[in-house]
Amino acid sequence: FVSNITGLTPNTLYYVRAFADNSDGTAYGNQVTFETSPNDTLASVTTASVIEITQTTATSGGDVTSEGGSPVTSRGVCWSTIQNPTIDNSHTVDGDGLGTYVSYLTGLSPNTQYYIRAYATNTVGTAYGNEISFITVQNFTIPTVTTANVI
């Protein structure tokens, strides 16, 4: 016979024995154990404010507040000139695990709007933080000055 056991708690060790009843009583089989798998979810991550914006660089980062039951193996910031960037776009890799981290965005174009999101990857997949947009600094041309002779 087969029995479906329902209502189990994730990540828990269980002990099970089969049994059979007849008019003479109840007989039990050998005890076996099994552990339910963890109820893993995506990690939780928030995006840090963008600071130190220049013509070609900016600084941001994130905060992994929950690993979702599975270790975060990669975290960073992804960016694009199109909304909702993913790790398929330009991105940093800033370690792993829980906590805050700093990301240095490089190779940006002057006077361009970018969209960024922090990300955190675990065995379930990649979670993204809130989206922030910013505009890099415009190129400046230093004027040429000539000093006239004194008369």
DSSP file (Angstrom, degrees, kcal/mol; ACC not computed):
  #  RESIDUE AA STRUCTURE BP1 BP2  ACC     N-H-->O    O-->H-N    N-H-->O    O-->H-N    TCO  KAPPA ALPHA  PHI   PSI    X-CA   Y-CA   Z-CA
    1    1 A F              0   0    0      0, 0.0     2,-0.4     0, 0.0     0, 0.0   0.000 360.0 360.0 360.0 159.0    0.0    0.0    0.0
    2    2 A V        -     0   0    0      2,-0.0     2,-0.4     0, 0.0     0, 0.0  -0.984 360.0-165.5-125.8 134.9    1.0    3.6   -0.5
    3    3 A S        -     0   0    0     -2,-0.4     2,-0.6     2,-0.0     0, 0.0  -0.977  13.3-143.2-120.9 134.3    0.1    6.5    1.9
    4    4 A N        -     0   0    0     -2,-0.4     2,-0.6     2,-0.0    -2,-0.0  -0.857  15.3-154.3 -93.5 123.3    0.5   10.2    1.1
    5    5 A I        +     0   0    0     -2,-0.6     2,-0.2     2,-0.0     3,-0.2  -0.875  20.2 178.7-100.6 123.4    1.6   12.1    4.1
    6    6 A T        +     0   0    0     -2,-0.6    -2,-0.0     1,-0.1     0, 0.0  -0.717  48.4  46.9-121.1 169.4    0.5   15.8    4.0
    7    7 A G  S    S+     0   0    0     -2,-0.2    -1,-0.1     1,-0.2     2,-0.1   0.738  71.8 159.3  74.7  24.3    0.8   18.9    6.2
    8    8 A L        -     0   0    0     -3,-0.2    -1,-0.2     1,-0.1     6,-0.0  -0.437  40.8-118.9 -81.3 154.9    4.5   18.4    6.9
    9    9 A T    >   -     0   0    0     -2,-0.1     3,-0.6     1,-0.1    27,-0.3  -0.764  33.1-108.4 -92.3 134.7    6.8   21.2    8.0
   10   10 A P  T 3  S+     0   0    0      0, 0.0    27,-0.1     0, 0.0    -1,-0.1  -0.250  97.8  15.2 -60.0 149.4    9.7   22.2    5.7
   11   11 A N  T 3  S+     0   0    0     26,-0.9     2,-0.4     1,-0.2    26,-0.1   0.874  96.4 133.6  57.8  44.4   13.3   21.2    6.8
   12   12 A T    <   -     0   0    0     -3,-0.6    24,-2.4    25,-0.1     2,-0.4  -0.973  55.3-128.3-130.2 140.1   12.0   18.8    9.5
   13   13 A L  E     -A   35   0A   0     -2,-0.4     2,-0.3    22,-0.2    22,-0.2  -0.739  30.2-169.2 -86.4 129.9   13.1   15.2   10.4
   14   14 A Y  E     -A   34   0A   0     20,-3.3    20,-2.0    -2,-0.4     2,-0.4  -0.909  15.6-148.4-122.0 149.5   10.2   12.7   10.5
   15   15 A Y  E     -A   33   0A   0     -2,-0.3     2,-0.4    18,-0.2    18,-0.2  -0.963  22.2-174.3-114.7 132.1   10.0    9.1   11.8
   16   16 A V  E     +A   32   0A   0     16,-3.3    16,-2.7    -2,-0.4     2,-0.3  -0.972  13.2 178.2-133.5 142.3    7.5    6.8   10.0
   17   17 A R        -     0   0    0     -2,-0.4     2,-0.2    14,-0.2    14,-0.1  -0.996  24.2-132.3-138.1 137.9    6.3    3.2   10.6
   18   18 A A        -     0   0    0     12,-0.5    11,-3.0    -2,-0.3     2,-0.3  -0.510  28.7-170.8 -78.3 156.2    3.7    1.3    8.6
   19   19 A F  E     -B   28   0B   0      9,-0.2     2,-0.3    -2,-0.2     9,-0.2  -0.984  14.9-161.5-146.7 159.4    1.0   -0.5   10.5
   20   20 A A  E     -B   27   0B   0      7,-2.2     7,-2.7    -2,-0.3     2,-0.4  -0.997   9.2-152.8-142.0 138.7   -1.8   -3.0   10.0
   21   21 A D  E     +B   26   0B   0     -2,-0.3     2,-0.3     5,-0.2     5,-0.2  -0.882  22.2 154.7-110.5 141.3   -4.8   -3.8   12.1
   22   22 A N  E >   -B   25   0B   0      3,-2.4     3,-1.4    -2,-0.4    -2,-0.0  -0.836  61.2 -77.9-144.5-170.6   -6.7   -7.1   12.3
   23   23 A S  T 3  S+     0   0    0      1,-0.3     3,-0.1    -2,-0.3    -2,-0.0   0.708 128.2  54.0 -67.6 -18.6   -8.9   -8.9   14.9
   24   24 A D  T 3  S-     0   0    0      1,-0.3     2,-0.3     0, 0.0    -1,-0.3   0.565 120.2 -92.2 -91.6  -8.9   -5.8  -10.0   16.8
   25   25 A G  E <   -B   22   0B   0     -3,-1.4    -3,-2.4     2,-0.0     2,-0.4  -0.942  53.3 -41.9 138.3-159.0   -4.3   -6.5   17.2
   26   26 A T  E     -B   21   0B   0     -2,-0.3     2,-0.4    -5,-0.2    -5,-0.2  -0.934  40.1-162.7-117.5 133.2   -2.0   -4.0   15.5
   27   27 A A  E     -B   20   0B   0     -7,-2.7    -7,-2.2    -2,-0.4     2,-0.4  -0.918   9.0-152.7-114.0 143.3    1.4   -4.9   13.9
   28   28 A Y  E     -B   19   0B   0     -2,-0.4    -9,-0.2    -9,-0.2     3,-0.1  -0.904   5.6-139.6-117.5 143.7    4.1   -2.2   13.1
   29   29 A G        -     0   0    0    -11,-3.0    -1,-0.0    -2,-0.4     2,-0.0  -0.210  45.4 -65.5 -84.1-177.6    6.8   -2.3   10.5
   30   30 A N        -     0   0    0      1,-0.1   -12,-0.5   -13,-0.1     2,-0.4  -0.316  56.5-105.3 -68.8 155.2   10.3   -1.0   10.9
   31   31 A Q        -     0   0    0    -14,-0.1     2,-0.3    -3,-0.1   -14,-0.2  -0.659  38.3-177.7 -84.0 134.4   10.9    2.6   11.6
   32   32 A V  E     -A   16   0A   0    -16,-2.7   -16,-3.3    -2,-0.4     2,-0.3  -0.919  10.9-147.6-125.9 157.0   12.3    4.8    8.7
   33   33 A T  E     +A   15   0A   0     -2,-0.3     2,-0.3   -18,-0.2   -18,-0.2  -0.882  16.6 171.7-122.3 155.4   13.3    8.4    8.8
   34   34 A F  E     -A   14   0A   0    -20,-2.0   -20,-3.3    -2,-0.3     2,-0.4  -0.973  21.7-137.6-154.5 156.6   13.2   11.2    6.2
   35   35 A E  E     -A   13   0A   0     -2,-0.3   -22,-0.2   -22,-0.2     2,-0.1  -0.971  19.7-128.5-120.4 131.6   13.7   14.9    6.2
   36   36 A T        -     0   0    0    -24,-2.4   -25,-0.1    -2,-0.4     3,-0.1  -0.455  34.0-105.5 -73.2 150.4   11.5   17.4    4.3
   37   37 A S        -     0   0    0    -26,-0.1   -26,-0.9   -27,-0.1   -25,-0.1  -0.378  41.0 -93.3 -74.4 154.0   13.3   19.8    2.0
   38   38 A P        -     0   0    0      0, 0.0     2,-1.6     0, 0.0    -1,-0.1  -0.318  30.3-120.9 -63.7 150.5   13.7   23.4    3.1
   39   39 A N        -     0   0    0     -3,-0.1     2,-0.0     2,-0.0    -3,-0.0  -0.556  44.7-172.0 -90.2  69.6   11.1   25.8    1.8
   40   40 A D        +     0   0    0     -2,-1.6     2,-0.3    29,-0.1    29,-0.2  -0.312   8.9 176.2 -69.3 146.2   13.6   28.0    0.0
   41   41 A T        -     0   0    0     27,-3.1    83,-0.3    26,-0.1    29,-0.3  -0.815  40.1 -71.1-134.4 175.7   12.6   31.2   -1.5
   42   42 A L        -     0   0    0     -2,-0.3    84,-0.1    82,-0.1    79,-0.1  -0.342  57.6-103.6 -63.9 154.3   14.3   34.1   -3.3
   43   43 A A        -     0   0    0     77,-0.3     2,-0.5    82,-0.3    24,-0.2  -0.253  29.5-120.2 -69.5 166.3   16.5   36.3   -1.2
   44   44 A S  E     +C   66   0C   0     22,-2.6    21,-1.8    83,-0.1    22,-1.3  -0.964  39.0 167.9-112.4 129.5   15.4   39.8   -0.1
   45   45 A V  E     -C   64   0C   0     -2,-0.5     2,-0.3    19,-0.2    19,-0.2  -0.996  20.0-157.5-143.4 144.0   17.5   42.7   -1.2
   46   46 A T  E     -C   63   0C   0     17,-1.7    17,-1.7    -2,-0.3     2,-0.4  -0.903  23.0-120.3-119.7 152.9   17.2   46.5   -1.3
   47   47 A T  E     -C   62   0C   0     -2,-0.3    15,-0.3    15,-0.2     2,-0.1  -0.766  23.7-134.0 -95.0 133.4   19.1   49.0   -3.5
   48   48 A A        -     0   0    0     13,-2.3    13,-0.4    -2,-0.4    84,-0.1  -0.462  34.4 -88.2 -80.7 156.9   21.2   51.7   -1.9
   49   49 A S        -     0   0    0     11,-0.1     2,-0.5    -2,-0.1    -1,-0.1  -0.207  43.3-110.2 -59.2 153.5   21.1   55.3   -3.0
   50   50 A V        +     0   0    0     83,-0.1     2,-0.3    10,-0.1    10,-0.2  -0.780  47.3 166.4 -90.4 129.5   23.4   56.4   -5.9
   51   51 A I  B     +D   59   0C   0      8,-3.0     8,-2.6    -2,-0.5     0, 0.0  -0.803  47.1  37.7-133.2 173.9   26.2   58.7   -4.8
   52   52 A E  S    S-     0   0    0     -2,-0.3     2,-0.4     6,-0.2    -1,-0.2   0.885  71.7-175.4  49.8  49.0   29.5   60.0   -6.2
   53   53 A I        +     0   0    0      5,-0.2     5,-0.2    -3,-0.2    -1,-0.2  -0.632   9.1 164.7 -80.0 127.0   28.1   60.4   -9.7
   54   54 A T        -     0   0    0      3,-2.9    83,-1.5    -2,-0.4    -1,-0.0  -0.496  55.6 -79.2-121.4-165.5   30.6   61.5  -12.3
   55   55 A Q  S    S+     0   0    0     81,-0.2    57,-0.1    -2,-0.2    81,-0.1   0.847 126.6  10.0 -66.3 -34.5   30.7   61.5  -16.1
   56   56 A T  S    S+     0   0    0     54,-0.1    52,-2.4    80,-0.0    51,-0.3   0.373 123.5  50.3-130.8   2.1   31.6   57.7  -16.3
   57   57 A T        +     0   0    0     49,-0.2    -3,-2.9    50,-0.2     2,-0.3  -0.933  46.8 174.6-140.4 163.2   31.2   56.3  -12.7
   58   58 A A  E     - E   0 105C   0     47,-1.8    47,-2.7    -2,-0.3     2,-0.4  -0.964  21.6-131.8-158.9 163.2   28.8   56.1   -9.8
   59   59 A T  E     +DE  51 104C   0     -8,-2.6    -8,-3.0    -2,-0.3    45,-0.2  -0.977  39.2 131.9-124.4 136.1   28.6   54.3   -6.5
   60   60 A S  E     + E   0 103C   0     43,-2.6    43,-1.9    -2,-0.4     2,-0.3  -0.489  17.5 170.0-147.0-139.6   25.6   52.4   -5.1
   61   61 A G  E     - E   0 102C   0    -13,-0.4   -13,-2.3    41,-0.3     2,-0.3  -0.980  19.9-119.3 150.7-159.0   25.2   49.0   -3.4
   62   62 A G  E     -CE  47 101C   0     39,-1.7    39,-2.2    -2,-0.3     2,-0.3  -0.943   8.6-120.3-163.3-177.8   22.6   47.0   -1.6
   63   63 A D  E     -CE  46 100C   0    -17,-1.7   -17,-1.7    -2,-0.3     2,-0.9  -0.923  14.3-152.7-142.5 112.5   21.5   45.2    1.5
   64   64 A V  E     +CE  45  99C   0     35,-2.5    35,-2.5    -2,-0.3   -19,-0.2  -0.781  19.4 174.6 -85.3 110.2   20.7   41.5    1.5
   65   65 A T  E     +     0   0C   0    -21,-1.8     2,-0.3    -2,-0.9    -1,-0.2   0.646  66.0  18.0 -94.8 -17.4   18.2   41.2    4.4
   66   66 A S  E     -C   44   0C   0    -22,-1.3   -22,-2.6    31,-0.1    -1,-0.3  -0.960  54.7-152.7-153.9 135.9   17.3   37.6    4.0
   67   67 A E    >   -     0   0    0     -2,-0.3     3,-0.9   -24,-0.2   -24,-0.2   0.572  43.2-124.4 -83.8  -8.7   18.9   34.7    2.1
   68   68 A G  T 3   -     0   0    0      1,-0.2   -27,-3.1   -28,-0.1   -25,-0.1   0.719  64.4 -59.5  75.5  21.0   15.5   33.0    1.6
   69   69 A G  T 3  S+     0   0    0    -29,-0.2    -1,-0.2     1,-0.1   -29,-0.1   0.388 126.4  78.7  89.0  -4.5   16.6   29.7    3.2
   70   70 A S  S <  S-     0   0    0     -3,-0.9    -1,-0.1   -29,-0.3    54,-0.1  -0.999  92.6 -96.3-137.0 135.1   19.5   29.1    0.8
   71   71 A P        -     0   0    0      0, 0.0     2,-0.6     0, 0.0    52,-0.3  -0.175  34.3-119.7 -56.3 137.8   22.9   30.8    0.9
   72   72 A V        -     0   0    0      1,-0.2    25,-1.7    50,-0.1    50,-0.3  -0.696  30.9-178.1 -76.4 119.8   23.3   33.9   -1.3
   73   73 A T        +     0   0    0     48,-2.5     2,-0.3    -2,-0.6    49,-0.2   0.592  65.0  20.0 -98.3 -14.1   26.1   33.0   -3.7
   74   74 A S  E     +F  121   0D   0     47,-1.1    47,-3.0    20,-0.1     2,-0.3  -0.975  61.8 169.7-156.4 140.8   26.3   36.3   -5.6
   75   75 A R  E     +F  120   0D   0     20,-1.2    19,-3.9    -2,-0.3     2,-0.3  -0.981  20.2 107.9-148.9 157.8   25.2   39.8   -5.0
   76   76 A G  E     -F  119   0D   0     43,-1.7    43,-2.5    -2,-0.3     2,-0.4  -0.965  59.3 -65.9 169.5-155.1   25.8   43.2   -6.6
   77   77 A V  E     -F  118   0D   0     -2,-0.3    15,-2.4    41,-0.3     2,-0.3  -0.991  33.5-159.8-130.7 137.1   24.1   45.9   -8.7
   78   78 A C  E     -FG 117  91D   0     39,-2.8    39,-2.0    -2,-0.4     2,-0.3  -0.887  14.1-174.2-114.1 150.9   22.9   45.7  -12.3
   79   79 A W  E     +FG 116  90D   0     11,-2.6    11,-0.8    -2,-0.3     2,-0.3  -0.977  12.7 160.4-146.6 157.7   22.3   48.7  -14.6
   80   80 A S  E     -F  115   0D   0     35,-1.9    35,-3.1    -2,-0.3     4,-0.1  -0.966  48.4-114.6-161.9 165.7   21.0   49.7  -18.0
   81   81 A T  S    S+     0   0    0     -2,-0.3     2,-0.4    33,-0.2    32,-0.1   0.431 103.3  70.6 -85.6  -0.6   19.6   52.7  -19.9
   82   82 A I  S    S-     0   0    0     33,-0.2    33,-0.2     1,-0.1    -2,-0.1  -0.905  97.4 -98.2-114.4 144.6   16.3   50.7  -20.0
   83   83 A Q  S    S+     0   0    0     -2,-0.4    -1,-0.1     1,-0.2    -2,-0.1  -0.110  98.0  29.9 -60.4 158.3   14.1   50.1  -17.0
   84   84 A N  S    S-     0   0    0      1,-0.1    -1,-0.2    32,-0.1    -5,-0.1   0.930  78.5-163.6  59.0  55.0   14.2   46.9  -15.0
   85   85 A P        -     0   0    0      0, 0.0     2,-0.2     0, 0.0    -7,-0.1  -0.283   5.7-167.1 -64.4 154.3   17.9   45.9  -15.5
   86   86 A T    >   -     0   0    0     -7,-0.1     3,-2.0    -9,-0.1    -7,-0.2  -0.722  43.0 -87.1-129.2-179.2   18.9   42.3  -14.8
   87   87 A I  T 3  S+     0   0    0      1,-0.3     4,-0.1    -2,-0.2   -10,-0.0   0.563 121.5  72.8 -71.7  -5.3   22.1   40.4  -14.4
   88   88 A D  T 3  S+     0   0    0      2,-0.1    -1,-0.3   -10,-0.0     3,-0.1   0.659  96.9  60.7 -76.2 -16.0   22.0   39.9  -18.2
   89   89 A N  S <  S-     0   0    0     -3,-2.0    -9,-0.1     1,-0.2     2,-0.0  -0.230 118.0 -51.8 -91.2-171.8   22.9   43.6  -18.4
   90   90 A S  E    S+G   79   0D   0    -11,-0.8   -11,-2.6    -2,-0.1     2,-0.3  -0.387  74.2 162.8 -59.8 140.2   26.0   45.3  -17.0
   91   91 A H  E     -G   78   0D   0    -13,-0.3   -13,-0.2    -4,-0.1     2,-0.2  -0.995  34.6-127.9-158.7 158.7   26.5   44.3  -13.4
   92   92 A T        -     0   0    0    -15,-2.4     2,-0.5    -2,-0.3    13,-0.1  -0.638  15.2-141.1 -99.1 163.7   28.9   44.2  -10.5
   93   93 A V        +     0   0    0     -2,-0.2   -17,-0.2   -17,-0.1     3,-0.1  -0.965  23.4 173.9-126.1 113.4   29.7   41.1   -8.4
   94   94 A D        -     0   0    0    -19,-3.9     2,-0.2    -2,-0.5   -18,-0.1  -0.364  48.1 -86.9-122.3  51.7   30.2   42.2   -4.8
   95   95 A G        -     0   0    0    -22,-0.1   -20,-1.2   -20,-0.1    -1,-0.3  -0.477  50.3 -86.0  89.4-154.6   30.6   39.0   -2.8
   96   96 A D        +     0   0    0    -22,-0.2   -23,-0.2    -2,-0.2   -21,-0.1  -0.876  68.0  45.3-148.1 174.9   28.0   36.8   -1.2
   97   97 A G  S    S-     0   0    0    -25,-1.7   -33,-0.1    -2,-0.3   -31,-0.1  -0.216  84.4 -31.7  85.7-171.1   25.9   36.3    1.9
   98   98 A L  S    S+     0   0    0    -33,-0.1   -33,-0.2   -35,-0.1     2,-0.1  -0.329  87.5  45.5 -81.0 163.1   23.8   38.6    4.1
   99   99 A G  E    S-E   64   0C   0    -35,-2.5   -35,-2.5    -2,-0.1     2,-0.2  -0.356  85.1 -38.4 105.2-176.7   24.4   42.3    4.8
  100  100 A T  E     +E   63   0C   0    -37,-0.3     2,-0.3    -2,-0.1   -37,-0.2  -0.506  50.6 178.5 -87.6 154.7   25.3   45.6    3.1
  101  101 A Y  E     -E   62   0C   0    -39,-2.2   -39,-1.7    -2,-0.2     2,-0.4  -0.981  23.3-126.3-151.7 158.5   27.7   46.0    0.3
  102  102 A V  E     -E   61   0C   0     -2,-0.3     2,-0.4   -41,-0.2   -41,-0.3  -0.885  19.2-161.6-110.3 139.2   29.1   48.7   -1.9
  103  103 A S  E     -E   60   0C   0    -43,-1.9   -43,-2.6    -2,-0.4     2,-0.7  -0.979   7.1-152.4-124.1 133.4   29.1   48.6   -5.7
  104  104 A Y  E     -E   59   0C   0     -2,-0.4     2,-0.5   -45,-0.2   -45,-0.2  -0.913  11.8-155.3-107.2 112.1   31.2   50.7   -8.0
  105  105 A L  E     +E   58   0C   0    -47,-2.7   -47,-1.8    -2,-0.7     2,-0.3  -0.744  21.4 173.7 -87.8 128.6   29.6   51.3  -11.5
  106  106 A T        +     0   0    0     -2,-0.5   -49,-0.2   -49,-0.2    -2,-0.0  -0.828  47.6  46.3-130.6 167.7   32.1   52.0  -14.2
  107  107 A G  S    S+     0   0    0    -51,-0.3   -50,-0.2    -2,-0.3    -1,-0.1   0.729  73.0 153.6  73.9  22.7   32.1   52.5  -18.0
  108  108 A L        -     0   0    0    -52,-2.4    -1,-0.2    -3,-0.2     6,-0.0  -0.397  43.2-118.8 -80.2 160.7   29.1   54.8  -17.9
  109  109 A S    >   -     0   0    0     -2,-0.1     3,-0.6     1,-0.1    27,-0.3  -0.790  33.0-102.4 -99.5 144.1   28.5   57.4  -20.6
  110  110 A P  T 3  S+     0   0    0      0, 0.0    28,-0.2     0, 0.0    27,-0.1  -0.262  98.8   9.7 -63.1 150.2   28.3   61.1  -19.8
  111  111 A N  T 3  S+     0   0    0     26,-1.1     2,-0.4     1,-0.2    26,-0.1   0.863  97.3 134.4  50.7  47.3   24.9   62.9  -19.5
  112  112 A T    <   -     0   0    0     -3,-0.6    24,-2.2   -57,-0.1     2,-0.4  -0.973  55.8-125.3-129.5 139.6   23.0   59.6  -19.7
  113  113 A Q  E     - H   0 135D   0     -2,-0.4     2,-0.3    22,-0.2    22,-0.2  -0.714  31.6-172.6 -84.7 131.1   20.1   58.3  -17.6
  114  114 A Y  E     - H   0 134D   0     20,-3.1    20,-2.0    -2,-0.4     2,-0.4  -0.901  16.5-149.1-122.0 152.0   20.7   54.9  -16.0
  115  115 A Y  E     -FH  80 133D   0    -35,-3.1   -35,-1.9    -2,-0.3     2,-0.3  -0.976  21.5-174.5-117.4 133.2   18.4   52.5  -14.1
  116  116 A I  E     -FH  79 132D   0     16,-3.0    16,-2.2    -2,-0.4     2,-0.3  -0.924  11.9-179.4-129.5 153.8   19.9   50.3  -11.4
  117  117 A R  E     -F   78   0D   0    -39,-2.0   -39,-2.8    -2,-0.3    14,-0.1  -0.975  26.6-125.7-146.7 138.3   18.8   47.5   -9.1
  118  118 A A  E     -F   77   0D   0     12,-0.5    11,-2.8    -2,-0.3     2,-0.3  -0.475  32.7-162.9 -71.9 154.9   20.6   45.6   -6.4
  119  119 A Y  E     -FI  76 128D   0    -43,-2.5   -43,-1.7     9,-0.2     2,-0.3  -0.969  17.3-168.8-139.7 157.8   20.5   41.8   -6.9
  120  120 A A  E     -FI  75 127D   0      7,-2.0     7,-2.9    -2,-0.3     2,-0.4  -0.965  11.7-156.6-146.2 129.9   21.1   38.6   -4.8
  121  121 A T  E     +FI  74 126D   0    -47,-3.0   -48,-2.5    -2,-0.3   -47,-1.1  -0.916  19.8 158.2-114.0 130.9   21.3   35.1   -6.2
  122  122 A N        -     0   0    0      3,-2.5     3,-0.5    -2,-0.4   -50,-0.1  -0.669  61.7 -75.3-129.8-168.9   20.6   31.8   -4.3
  123  123 A T  S    S+     0   0    0    -52,-0.3     3,-0.1     1,-0.2   -81,-0.1   0.738 129.2  55.4 -66.1 -21.3   19.7   28.3   -5.5
  124  124 A V  S    S-     0   0    0    -83,-0.3     2,-0.3     1,-0.3    -1,-0.2   0.858 120.3 -91.8 -77.1 -36.4   16.1   29.4   -6.1
  125  125 A G        -     0   0    0     -3,-0.5    -3,-2.5   -84,-0.2     2,-0.5  -0.990  54.4 -41.1 156.1-159.1   17.1   32.2   -8.5
  126  126 A T  E     -I  121   0D   0     -2,-0.3     2,-0.3    -5,-0.2    -5,-0.2  -0.916  43.5-161.3-111.6 126.4   17.9   35.9   -8.6
  127  127 A A  E     -I  120   0D   0     -7,-2.9    -7,-2.0    -2,-0.5     2,-0.4  -0.782   9.4-149.3-101.4 148.3   16.0   38.5   -6.6
  128  128 A Y  E     -I  119   0D   0     -2,-0.3    -9,-0.2    -9,-0.2   -83,-0.2  -0.923   4.1-139.9-121.2 144.8   16.1   42.2   -7.4
  129  129 A G        -     0   0    0    -11,-2.8   -83,-0.2    -2,-0.4   -67,-0.0  -0.162  48.7 -55.0 -85.5-174.0   15.8   45.3   -5.2
  130  130 A N        -     0   0    0    -85,-0.2   -12,-0.5     1,-0.1     2,-0.3  -0.291  60.1-112.4 -62.8 147.6   14.0   48.5   -5.8
  131  131 A E        -     0   0    0    -14,-0.1     2,-0.4    -3,-0.1   -14,-0.2  -0.661  32.5-174.6 -87.3 138.1   14.9   50.4   -9.0
  132  132 A I  E     -H  116   0D   0    -16,-2.2   -16,-3.0    -2,-0.3     2,-0.3  -0.980   7.3-155.9-128.3 142.0   16.6   53.8   -8.8
  133  133 A S  E     +H  115   0D   0     -2,-0.4     2,-0.3   -18,-0.2   -18,-0.2  -0.889  16.7 165.2-117.9 153.8   17.5   56.1  -11.7
  134  134 A F  E     -H  114   0D   0    -20,-2.0   -20,-3.1    -2,-0.3     2,-0.4  -0.966  28.8-127.2-154.8 164.4   20.1   58.7  -12.1
  135  135 A I  E     -H  113   0D   0     -2,-0.3   -22,-0.2   -22,-0.2     3,-0.1  -0.979  25.4-127.6-120.6 130.2   21.9   60.8  -14.8
  136  136 A T        -     0   0    0    -24,-2.2   -81,-0.2    -2,-0.4     2,-0.1  -0.279  40.2 -84.7 -70.7 162.3   25.6   60.9  -15.2
  137  137 A V        -     0   0    0    -83,-1.5   -26,-1.1   -26,-0.1    -1,-0.1  -0.381  46.3-111.7 -70.4 143.4   27.4   64.3  -15.3
  138  138 A Q        -     0   0    0    -28,-0.2     2,-0.1     1,-0.1    -1,-0.1  -0.418  35.4 -98.8 -73.5 149.2   27.6   66.1  -18.6
  139  139 A N        -     0   0    0     -2,-0.1     2,-0.4   -84,-0.1    -1,-0.1  -0.454  39.6-152.5 -64.1 138.5   31.0   66.4  -20.4
  140  140 A F        -     0   0    0     -2,-0.1     2,-0.6    -3,-0.1    -1,-0.0  -0.935   4.5-147.9-116.5 141.0   32.5   69.8  -19.8
  141  141 A T        -     0   0    0     -2,-0.4    -2,-0.0     0, 0.0     0, 0.0  -0.927  17.4-133.4-107.1 126.0   34.9   71.6  -22.1
  142  142 A I        -     0   0    0     -2,-0.6    -2,-0.0     1,-0.1     0, 0.0  -0.634  29.2-119.7 -76.7 128.7   37.4   73.8  -20.5
  143  143 A P        -     0   0    0      0, 0.0     2,-0.5     0, 0.0    -1,-0.1  -0.285  18.5-120.6 -68.8 154.5   37.5   77.1  -22.3
  144  144 A T        -     0   0    0      2,-0.0     2,-0.4     0, 0.0     0, 0.0  -0.842  30.3-167.1 -94.0 129.2   40.7   78.3  -24.0
  145  145 A V        -     0   0    0     -2,-0.5     2,-0.4     2,-0.0     0, 0.0  -0.960   7.1-167.3-122.3 134.5   41.9   81.7  -22.7
  146  146 A T        -     0   0    0     -2,-0.4     2,-0.5     0, 0.0    -2,-0.0  -0.979  16.0-138.9-120.7 133.1   44.6   83.9  -24.2
  147  147 A T        -     0   0    0     -2,-0.4     2,-0.1     1,-0.0     3,-0.1  -0.780  19.9-135.4 -91.0 127.8   46.2   86.8  -22.4
  148  148 A A        -     0   0    0     -2,-0.5     2,-0.1     1,-0.1     3,-0.0  -0.438  27.7 -96.6 -79.2 155.5   46.7   89.9  -24.4
  149  149 A N        -     0   0    0     -2,-0.1     2,-0.4     1,-0.1    -1,-0.1  -0.397  39.9-112.0 -67.2 146.6   49.9   91.9  -24.3
  150  150 A V              0   0    0      1,-0.1    -1,-0.1    -2,-0.1    -3,-0.0  -0.672 360.0 360.0 -81.5 133.3   49.9   94.8  -22.0
  151  151 A I              0   0    0     -2,-0.4    -1,-0.1    -3,-0.0    -2,-0.0   0.411 360.0 360.0-104.8 360.0   50.1   98.1  -23.9
